[in-house]
Structure formats: C-alpha cells, structure tokens
Amino acid sequence: MGRLEGRVALITGAASGIGLASALRFAREGAVVVGLDVQESASRDWKAVQDAAPAAAFHVADVTDEAALAAVAREAVAAHGRIDVLVAAAGIVGGGPVHLLSAQDWQRVQDVNLTGVFLSAKAVLPQMLLQRSGSIVTIASVEGLEGAEGGSTYNASKGGVILLTKNLAMDYGRMGIRANAICPGFIDTPLFRSVVGADTFPEQYRERIRDQHQLGRFGRSEEVAGAVLFLASDDASFVSGVALPVDGGFNAGHHVGLVDLMGLGGQS
C-alpha cells in the first residue's frame, strides 16, 4: 500500500521538472493526481504518471488565472470527492539589477511565482476546510532564504512564498490543514537548463554555483519529489510551517576549499 493511497493531489507546474517528478512519485504511491501547467505535458512523460495512476488527469491552465484554477479544483472534487494535497510547483525565472529591471518583468515573476501560489491555495482551501484536513506543499527556493546576485525579482517572489506558506500554516492549522515550503537548491530541471545550464552561461560561474552545494553537485528533480512526498504524507503529520531546504548543503555555509586540506574533498 502506497503512502498516499486514495489521496487526491493537485499539482501545478506538472508538465516538467519538480512538478512532473512529484506527480510521478505521487502516482506510484497510490495518489490520484490532477496536474496542471500552462504548457502541454509531453505525452511520454504524462503517460508514465497515468500508467501508475490511471485516474490521473492533466489540465492546461495558467496559475495566474483564478477562474481556471477554481474550475480545475471543482472538477477534481466532482470527480473524486475531495482534494487532500496541493503541490504548488509552477514557477518562472527572472532577475537583474533593480535599476535596469522593468516593472513589467518584475510583476510577471511575482504574478506567477507568488500570486500563483496564493491563487492555487485559494482554489483548494474551501474543500480542505470542508474536510478539515489537507496538506499544502509550496516550492520556494534557497534563494528565498538568502540573496543571490542578480536574482532580485525571483528571490523576492520566493521569499514571499515562504512567508505566505507560514501564514497558511498559522491560519488553517486548527482546521487540520498543514502547510510547508520546500527550498530547493539548484536542481537540474528544464528551467535550470534554460539559465545556468545554457551554453551562454559562463562555465566558471556554473562551477562556483555547483561547488556551493556541499555535496559537490546539482540536484535532481526526483530528490526534491521525495521531500514533497514526505511533507504530503502522514509521516509529516506533525510538521507544519516549515521551510525545508533540499539543497545538497547549499544553505549550510560557504565552501572555500579547506576540506581539501583536511583530506575531505573527495579527490583521489
């Protein structure tokens, strides 16, 4: 029996990256998965979710569209009678020096990354309140815990996600609803590859970012999905209001290479 057997989970950003990895992991753990994304899901990827959970459904919807989110939530309730889990994984990148950043670019990132989480939670909370149960898992970032050069609008949006999640935990905890944020490090996703993994991104800076992860590598989507599963499941029944780094030690401190002098650098 899976850890989410019989649960109904709504996952945003489900077409790729952490959202897709979470959908697949949830399906294998017995959940009914309702995925949505602004882009079409690749049939091969979503087929793996449906193979594991035949009742899984995918919707094309924008997390900035309140009416569309509400409609997906209503359809999920109509089909399955409940919503047990929200995973708010939809997000975009953006940044730059503030004096060069347009208000439109700033607002677009806030709209998707922060307002999209607000609207996603708003869509599922009425049903969770009726049930007096639910788990909300938001995907923030280590860059919401501390600054990063050039990340102004992205970092601000993810910091907002963390505090919004803590407020959800406070406001709805006595109704049996838990809310937690995951703060991934740099994870090898399509979004990551479009920026840090791009050929135009200087290799020297990519190496420096990688080396700030104390495990000496970038993360994988399925590693974050494992943490999402934990927070969604009954194993985390007394965990709420947490901002959990899943970052290979990125947030532990700064790496300057002294471990090599101590014989702990992993070099042969």
Buried (B, 14 or more C-beta within 10 A) or exposed (E): EBBBEEBBBBBBBBBBBBBBBBBBBBBBBBBBBBBBBBEEBEEEBBEBBBEBBEEBBBBEBBBBBBEBBBBBBBEBBEEBEBBBBBBBBBBBBBBBEEEEBEEEBBEBBBBBBBBBBBBBBEBBBBBBBEBEBBBBBBBBBBBBBEEBEEBBBBBBBBBBBBBBBBEBBEEBEEBEBBBBBBBBBBBBBEBBEEBBBEEEBEEEEBEEBBBBBBEBEBBBBBBBBEBBBBBBBEEBEEBBBBBBBBBBBBBEEEBEEEBEEEEEEEEE
